[in-house]
Amino acid sequence: IGVMVASVAAALINPEVMGMWLDRNVLLSSREWPKRTRLVVEADGGVLNGARGDDLEIRGFAEGAVPREVTILFQPEAGKAGRETMTAVGERGFRYTFARVEEPFRFKLRGGDDETEWMEARLADRPRVEEVKMSVTPPGYAGIEPYVVEAERRSVETLKGSAVRIEIRTNKAVVRAELMAGQEAVGSADGAADRWAIEVRPVQTQTYHFALQDELGLEDKRPVRLAVRVLKDDAPRVRMDVPGVSDIVTPQAVLPIEMSFADEYGLSRAVLVYQIGREGYDAEEWPLREFRARATKFDTRVEWPVAALGLVAGDRLTLYAEGEDYDDVSGPNRSQSATAMYRVVSTDELLAELARREQEYRQEFERVIEQQEDLRGELLSLIRQMGEAEVARDLANRTAPFERRQRQTASQVNLLRQQFAQILAETAINGLDSMAVRERLGEGIVGPLDQLAKRDLIDAADLIREFGRSGVSETALAATAADGAQDAVLRRMREILANMLKWEGFQEAVTMLRDILRLQGQLSDETQEELERRAAELLRGG
């Protein structure tokens, strides 16, 4: 009776416990006794998905009484079972990380008076790009056909305004493929399963990659990088040269203008631009008739008559060449050559300037002759000392400075040749050319200076070198040859100097006649040829 009373009392006090007792002992049920601890694993439906080759973290927590220790038991598909103690996280959490997991396994947690059911850790490959195809459609103005980049390449160079289509094949089906430029999303690719594509029009150089995600939520942690380098379409390359012209011209000048234009994708425009330095005059274009649109290179020479502009002494003239391309994306790109600026002067002013330069160059040539005479004198002194043993042994070193000086003289003479040739060119360009000018200045000065600089002085330097390197038996003969060349050079120099002085006298006579005729009011009836004829007669008569 006492036991029954106690049982009734217990049932009244804790009916749940009494019910479990009846289930297990009377009805023989498998119902478990209540536990103080309940372990919960963070896994959806008892399955935990991870990426093959990555670390896999198992996380769980305890409800009710928190056990002092939680153990994870695991069993790989192939390999030995094991157990490890989990790390406590906070008040109720636990975790354990499997490093670089390569095969699936099952696991369960044990702690306190609880033990979970076996759960599965399933592994899958992360999504990744297996193949890439990049196609480029350049802007229409470039005239370049669309092209496909080689399969193994991961970079491409293209013009701004190009359409770049990127197609990829992934190693598995993915649910999302987002094109990224760094951390910024560019756009979502179109496609399904393992085939996706997107088209972009980059305005600057970019490195892209695809953010991939599969149905398990796995992402590509090592994306393939795709570089698109946007090339700048440079402005046309334009060059202009006006050879033989200084900074002054006469109203009768005909300028030999050489122009060169080039653009990789074609020229839309190529012109000569001129501007007269008077108030109210804007820059104007002079069309180049031989130019053809879309040419990638255009070279031309124009004999440009200054007289067509009606310029007078005192005016200023500015010239430059200008080219333009077809860039309709960020252009058109335009560029111009270096600017040439001229002061328009009278014939008398030009002749006075040329005469001043001629005198300056002639005086410089006289200094060159003095240097040459000094060189010959020092060389003769060395030749006289050849009998001395010390000089003979060191002859090569002693003659080397003479050779260098001789070659420097050749450079000086060549510069003078260029300066006199410039004067000759300016007389022709400005309408002052004549047979007398070509004979006296061209054949009498420029031509001989050319031969002196490029042949005679070079030969003289070579003979000095041969003299210095000659053997004992050859020294006397080599010395004679070297000195003979020096004598010939000096004779040629003095002949040229005489021609320079004659030319100056001739020019002075022409100028004097011009002044006389101007005073008599007859200058307009006299041609340059006639003035020179009368000047020549005047000189002969003197």
C-alpha positions in Angstrom: 0.0 0.0 0.0 2.9 2.4 0.9 4.5 1.8 -2.5 1.3 2.5 -4.3 0.8 5.7 -2.4 4.3 6.8 -3.2 3.8 6.0 -6.9 0.5 7.9 -7.0 2.2 10.8 -5.3 5.1 10.8 -7.8 2.7 10.7 -10.7 0.8 13.6 -9.4 4.0 15.6 -8.8 5.9 14.7 -12.2 3.5 13.2 -14.6 6.1 13.4 -17.6 8.6 11.2 -15.7 5.9 8.8 -14.7 4.7 8.5 -18.2 8.2 7.8 -19.5 8.6 5.1 -16.8 5.4 3.5 -17.8 6.5 3.6 -21.5 9.8 2.0 -20.9 8.9 -0.6 -18.1 5.3 -1.4 -18.7 4.9 -0.9 -22.4 8.5 -1.7 -23.2 9.1 1.4 -25.4 12.5 2.6 -26.7 11.9 6.1 -25.6 15.0 7.6 -24.0 15.3 9.0 -20.6 15.5 12.8 -20.5 19.1 14.3 -20.8 20.7 17.2 -19.1 22.6 18.1 -22.3 21.5 18.3 -25.9 24.2 18.8 -28.6 23.2 20.6 -31.8 25.3 20.6 -35.0 25.2 23.5 -37.6 24.4 21.3 -40.6 21.4 21.4 -42.8 19.5 18.1 -42.6 22.5 16.4 -41.2 24.6 17.2 -44.2 27.5 19.6 -44.3 28.8 20.7 -47.7 32.4 21.8 -48.2 35.0 22.5 -51.0 37.5 19.8 -51.8 41.0 20.9 -50.7 39.7 23.6 -48.4 39.6 23.6 -44.6 36.2 22.4 -43.3 34.9 23.7 -39.9 32.4 21.8 -37.8 30.4 24.0 -35.5 28.0 23.1 -32.8 26.5 24.3 -29.5 25.1 22.8 -26.3 21.5 23.3 -25.0 20.9 22.7 -21.3 23.9 21.8 -19.2 27.2 22.7 -21.0 29.6 19.7 -20.9 33.2 20.3 -19.9 34.4 18.7 -23.1 32.9 17.8 -26.5 34.5 15.2 -28.7 34.0 14.8 -32.5 34.2 11.3 -33.9 34.8 10.9 -37.6 35.0 8.1 -40.1 36.4 8.8 -43.7 35.2 6.8 -46.6 38.6 5.3 -46.9 40.9 5.5 -44.0 41.0 5.1 -40.2 38.4 6.5 -37.9 39.4 9.1 -35.3 38.3 11.4 -32.6 39.4 14.9 -31.6 38.5 17.3 -28.8 36.6 20.3 -30.0 37.5 23.9 -29.1 35.1 25.8 -26.9 33.7 29.0 -28.5 31.9 31.4 -26.1 29.7 30.0 -23.4 28.0 27.2 -25.3 29.7 26.8 -28.7 32.3 24.3 -29.9 34.2 23.9 -33.2 36.7 21.8 -34.9 38.5 22.4 -38.2 39.6 19.7 -40.6 42.5 21.0 -42.7 42.6 20.6 -46.5 39.9 18.0 -46.7 40.2 15.8 -49.8 37.6 13.0 -49.2 34.1 12.9 -47.7 33.5 11.5 -44.2 30.8 11.1 -41.6 31.0 12.5 -38.1 29.1 12.9 -34.8 29.6 14.8 -31.5 29.7 13.4 -28.0 29.6 15.4 -24.8 28.0 15.3 -21.3 25.2 12.8 -21.4 24.4 13.4 -25.1 25.6 12.0 -28.4 24.4 13.1 -31.9 23.5 10.9 -34.8 26.0 10.3 -37.6 26.1 13.2 -40.1 27.7 13.5 -43.5 30.4 15.9 -44.7 30.1 16.1 -48.5 32.8 17.6 -50.7 32.6 19.2 -54.1 35.0 21.1 -56.4 34.8 24.8 -56.4 33.6 26.3 -59.6 36.4 27.7 -61.9 36.9 28.9 -65.4 38.1 26.1 -67.7 38.1 27.9 -71.1 38.1 31.6 -72.2 37.3 33.0 -75.6 37.7 36.8 -76.2 36.4 38.4 -79.3 37.1 42.0 -80.2 35.1 44.3 -82.5 37.2 47.5 -82.9 35.4 50.9 -83.5 34.3 51.4 -87.1 36.5 54.3 -87.9 39.7 52.2 -87.4 38.8 50.0 -90.4 39.9 46.8 -88.5 37.9 43.6 -88.9 36.6 41.9 -85.8 39.0 39.3 -84.5 39.3 36.5 -81.9 42.1 36.4 -79.4 44.2 33.2 -79.3 42.7 30.7 -76.9 45.7 30.5 -74.6 46.0 34.2 -74.1 44.4 36.0 -71.2 45.0 39.5 -72.3 44.1 41.7 -75.3 45.0 45.2 -76.5 42.3 47.2 -78.3 41.3 50.7 -79.1 38.9 52.7 -76.9 35.4 52.2 -78.2 35.9 48.5 -79.0 33.4 45.9 -78.0 35.0 43.0 -76.2 32.9 39.8 -75.8 34.1 37.3 -73.2 32.8 33.7 -73.3 33.7 31.2 -70.7 33.2 27.5 -70.0 33.3 26.4 -66.3 34.3 23.1 -64.8 30.7 22.5 -63.6 27.3 24.1 -63.7 27.0 27.4 -61.9 24.0 29.5 -61.0 25.8 32.9 -61.2 28.6 34.4 -63.2 29.3 38.0 -62.5 32.0 39.9 -64.3 34.1 42.0 -61.9 36.7 44.7 -62.3 38.6 44.5 -59.0 35.9 44.8 -56.3 33.4 46.5 -58.6 30.7 44.5 -60.4 30.6 45.2 -64.1 27.6 43.1 -65.1 26.0 39.7 -64.9 26.9 37.3 -67.7 24.2 35.6 -69.7 24.1 31.8 -70.0 23.3 28.6 -68.1 25.0 25.6 -66.6 28.7 25.8 -67.7 28.4 28.3 -70.6 28.4 32.0 -70.0 29.1 35.2 -71.9 29.2 39.0 -71.5 30.1 42.0 -73.7 31.9 45.1 -72.4 33.1 48.3 -73.9 36.0 49.3 -71.6 37.0 53.0 -71.6 40.3 52.4 -69.7 42.6 49.5 -69.1 41.0 46.9 -66.8 41.7 43.5 -65.3 38.6 41.4 -65.1 37.5 38.2 -63.4 34.3 36.2 -63.0 32.7 35.8 -59.6 31.3 32.2 -59.9 28.8 30.5 -57.6 27.4 27.0 -57.8 24.2 25.5 -56.4 25.9 24.6 -53.1 27.0 28.2 -52.6 30.7 27.4 -53.4 32.6 30.3 -55.0 35.8 30.5 -57.1 38.5 31.6 -54.7 41.2 31.7 -57.4 39.6 33.3 -60.4 41.2 33.6 -63.8 42.4 37.2 -64.5 41.6 38.7 -67.9 43.4 41.9 -68.9 42.0 44.3 -71.5 44.5 47.1 -72.3 42.8 50.1 -73.9 45.1 51.8 -76.4 45.1 55.5 -77.0 44.6 56.5 -80.6 47.4 58.9 -81.0 47.0 62.1 -83.0 48.5 62.1 -86.5 52.2 62.6 -86.8 52.9 65.8 -88.7 56.2 67.2 -89.8 57.0 70.3 -91.9 60.3 71.5 -93.2 61.2 74.5 -95.3 64.8 73.9 -96.4 67.0 76.7 -97.4 64.9 79.4 -95.8 66.0 81.6 -92.8 63.6 83.7 -90.8 63.3 86.5 -93.5 61.8 86.3 -97.0 60.9 88.7 -99.7 57.4 89.2 -101.2 58.7 87.3 -104.3 59.8 84.2 -102.5 58.7 80.8 -103.5 59.0 78.5 -100.4 59.8 74.8 -100.9 57.6 73.4 -98.2 58.0 69.7 -97.4 55.3 68.0 -95.4 54.7 64.6 -94.0 51.5 63.2 -92.4 51.0 59.8 -90.9 48.2 58.1 -88.9 47.9 54.4 -88.1 44.2 54.3 -88.9 43.9 56.8 -91.6 44.0 60.6 -92.1 40.7 62.5 -92.7 42.4 65.9 -93.3 45.9 67.2 -94.2 46.4 71.0 -94.9 48.9 73.8 -94.8 47.8 76.6 -92.5 49.1 80.1 -92.9 48.4 83.4 -91.1 49.4 86.9 -92.0 50.4 89.0 -89.0 48.0 91.9 -89.6 45.1 92.9 -87.6 41.9 91.3 -88.8 43.6 88.4 -90.5 42.7 84.9 -89.3 44.5 81.7 -90.0 43.6 80.1 -93.3 44.0 76.7 -94.9 45.9 76.0 -98.1 44.5 72.7 -99.5 46.9 70.0 -100.6 45.5 68.7 -103.8 47.3 65.4 -103.9 45.9 64.3 -100.5 43.5 61.4 -100.5 41.3 60.7 -97.5 42.0 57.5 -95.4 45.6 57.5 -96.4 47.8 56.3 -93.5 50.8 58.2 -94.9 51.0 61.3 -97.1 54.2 63.0 -98.1 54.2 66.1 -100.3 56.4 69.0 -101.4 54.8 72.3 -102.3 56.4 75.2 -104.1 54.4 77.9 -102.3 54.4 81.4 -103.8 54.4 84.1 -101.1 53.4 86.6 -103.8 49.9 85.0 -104.0 49.2 86.5 -100.5 50.0 90.1 -101.6 52.5 90.5 -98.7 54.7 93.6 -98.4 57.9 94.4 -96.5 57.1 94.6 -92.8 54.4 91.8 -92.8 54.9 88.6 -90.7 53.9 85.2 -92.0 53.3 82.1 -89.9 53.1 78.6 -91.4 52.4 75.1 -90.1 51.0 71.8 -91.4 47.9 70.3 -89.7 46.5 66.7 -89.8 43.4 65.1 -88.4 42.2 61.6 -88.0 38.8 59.8 -88.0 38.5 59.0 -84.3 34.8 59.4 -83.5 35.0 57.9 -80.1 37.2 60.4 -78.2 38.4 62.6 -81.1 38.9 63.6 -83.7 42.5 63.9 -82.9 44.3 66.8 -84.4 48.0 67.7 -84.4 50.2 70.2 -86.1 53.9 70.5 -87.1 56.4 72.9 -85.6 55.5 76.5 -86.5 57.7 78.4 -89.0 57.6 82.2 -88.6 59.0 84.6 -91.2 59.5 88.4 -91.5 58.8 89.8 -94.9 61.6 92.2 -96.0 62.5 94.1 -99.1 65.1 92.8 -101.6 67.6 95.3 -100.4 67.2 94.3 -96.8 67.6 90.6 -97.7 70.8 91.3 -99.8 72.2 93.4 -96.9 71.6 90.5 -94.5 73.1 87.9 -96.9 76.2 90.2 -97.4 76.6 90.5 -93.6 76.5 86.7 -93.2 78.9 86.2 -96.2 81.5 88.5 -94.6 81.1 86.7 -91.2 81.6 83.3 -92.8 84.6 84.5 -94.9 86.3 85.9 -91.7 85.7 82.5 -90.0 87.3 80.8 -93.0 90.3 83.0 -92.7 90.7 81.8 -89.1 90.5 78.2 -90.3 93.3 78.9 -92.8 95.4 80.3 -90.0 94.8 77.1 -88.0 95.8 75.0 -91.0 99.0 77.0 -91.4 99.9 76.5 -87.8 99.2 72.8 -88.1 101.4 72.5 -91.1 104.2 74.4 -89.4 104.1 72.1 -86.3 104.0 69.0 -88.5 107.1 70.2 -90.4 108.8 70.8 -87.1 108.1 67.2 -86.1 109.3 65.9 -89.5 112.6 67.6 -89.0 113.0 65.8 -85.6 112.5 62.3 -87.1 116.2 61.6 -86.8 116.0 61.7 -83.1 115.6 58.2 -81.6 113.1 59.4 -78.9 110.9 61.0 -81.6 111.1 58.0 -83.9 110.0 55.6 -81.1 107.0 57.8 -80.1 106.0 59.0 -83.6 102.5 57.5 -83.5 101.6 59.3 -80.2 103.1 62.6 -81.5 101.2 62.6 -84.7 97.8 61.6 -83.2 97.0 65.2 -82.1 97.7 66.5 -85.6 95.3 63.9 -87.1 92.6 64.9 -84.6 93.0 68.6 -85.4 92.9 67.9 -89.1 89.6 66.1 -88.8 88.2 68.9 -86.7 89.2 71.3 -89.4 87.2 69.2 -91.9 84.2 69.5 -89.7 84.6 73.3 -89.5 84.9 73.6 -93.2 81.8 71.4 -93.7 79.9 73.8 -91.5 81.0 76.8 -93.5 80.0 74.9 -96.7 76.5 74.5 -95.2 76.3 78.1 -94.3 77.3 79.3 -97.8 74.9 76.7 -99.3 72.1 78.3 -97.2 72.9 81.7 -98.7 72.8 80.2 -102.2 69.5 78.6 -101.5 68.0 81.8 -100.1 69.0 83.7 -103.2 67.1 81.2 -105.4 64.1 81.0 -103.1 63.7 84.7 -103.0 63.9 85.3 -106.7 67.5 86.5 -106.7 69.1 83.5 -108.4 71.0 83.9 -111.7 73.8 82.3 -113.7 76.4 84.6 -112.1 75.2 83.7 -108.6 75.4 80.0 -109.4 78.9 80.3 -110.9 80.5 82.7 -108.4 78.8 81.4 -105.2 77.9 77.8 -106.1 80.8 76.7 -108.3 83.4 79.1 -106.9 82.7 78.7 -103.1 80.2 76.0 -102.2 81.4 73.3 -104.5 85.1 73.7 -103.6 84.3 73.8 -99.9 82.4 70.5 -100.3 85.5 68.9 -101.9 87.8 70.4 -99.3 85.8 69.1 -96.3 84.8 65.7 -97.6 87.9 64.7 -99.6 91.0 66.9 -99.3 91.1 67.3 -95.5 90.1 63.7 -94.8 92.9 62.5 -97.1 95.3 64.8 -95.3 94.3 63.4 -91.9 94.7 59.9 -93.2 98.2 60.6 -94.5 99.2 62.1 -91.1 98.0 58.8 -89.5 100.0 56.7 -92.0 103.1 58.9 -91.3 102.8 58.2 -87.6 102.4 54.4 -88.1 105.1 54.1 -90.8 108.1 51.9 -90.3 111.7 53.1 -90.3 112.2 52.5 -94.0 108.9 54.2 -94.9 109.0 57.2 -92.7 110.6 59.6 -95.1 108.3 58.8 -97.9 105.2 59.0 -95.6 106.4 62.4 -94.2 106.8 63.7 -97.8 103.2 62.6 -98.6 101.8 64.1 -95.5 103.4 67.5 -96.1 102.4 67.4 -99.7 98.8 67.0 -98.7 99.2 69.9 -96.3 100.5 72.1 -99.1 97.7 71.1 -101.4 95.1 71.9 -98.8 96.5 75.3 -98.1 96.6 76.1 -101.8 93.0 75.0 -102.2 92.0 77.1 -99.2 93.6 80.3 -100.5 91.9 79.8 -103.9 88.5 79.5 -102.2 89.3 82.6 -100.1 90.1 84.5 -103.2 86.8 83.5 -104.7 85.0 84.7 -101.5 86.7 88.1 -101.8 85.7 88.3 -105.5 82.2 87.4 -104.6 82.0 90.1 -102.0 83.3 92.7 -104.5 80.8 91.5 -107.0 77.9 91.9 -104.6 79.1 95.3 -103.5 79.2 96.4 -107.2 75.6 95.1 -107.7 74.4 96.9 -104.6 76.1 100.1 -105.7 74.5 99.9 -109.2 71.2 99.2 -107.6 71.5 102.3 -105.4 72.5 104.5 -108.4 69.7 103.3 -110.5 67.2 103.8 -107.7 68.3 107.4 -107.4 67.8 107.8 -111.2 64.4 106.2 -111.0 65.3 103.4 -113.4 65.5 100.4 -111.0 62.1 99.0 -112.0 63.3 98.6 -115.6 66.5 96.7 -114.7 66.4 93.0 -114.1 68.7 91.2 -111.7 70.5 89.6 -114.6 71.2 93.0 -116.2 72.4 94.4 -112.9 74.9 91.6 -112.5 76.1 91.9 -116.1 76.8 95.6 -115.6 78.4 94.9 -112.2 80.7 92.4 -113.9 81.7 94.9 -116.6 82.4 97.5 -113.9 84.7 95.1 -112.0 86.5 94.2 -115.2 86.9 97.8 -116.1 88.4 98.5 -112.7 
